[in-house]
Amino acid sequence: MNEIAAMYAGAGLPPGFHEAAAEMFERAGGQARAGLNGRRPTQFNHVAVAAKDKRRSATFLKDLLGLPEPTSWGRFLSLTLDDGVRLDYAEPGTEFPGQHYALLVSDVVFDRALERLKTDRMPFSAGPGQPANEINHNHGGRGVYFDDPSGHQFELITQPYGVDL
């Protein structure tokens, strides 16, 4: 087990995820490549997302947001967001807690996703503990919460939270 796998092994993640993190690290060449002035800008690249059925979960979000088809590599099914960040879906073969994922989207994508949630009669709300079938208008934008097929809570927002624009 390399040091990346060891780091993730102590993080309390489901079995198999520390190996997956090490696999992604090795696939990236084991280290960051030098960028401008010898340093690459720090950017969010990917996250491993536990799924009961990786194809169903990735396809659900792809269809909801109008994203390209997911791609497969190794044990992962990767859904690439518009900014290049990947959601790498994997099936850990064990129970896992639902996580929260917030995605900043355009008004057009928000409207399409909200209409799809309504058409498909998917439960949604303005936030945890809020009445069903309502959206929020926080930070000068709009937001909606819903669960994906694996029990993760997704939040779509049209304005970043915590930033005055």
Order of alpha helices (4+ residues) and beta strands (2+ residues): alpha-alpha-beta-alpha-beta-beta-beta-beta-alpha-beta-beta-beta
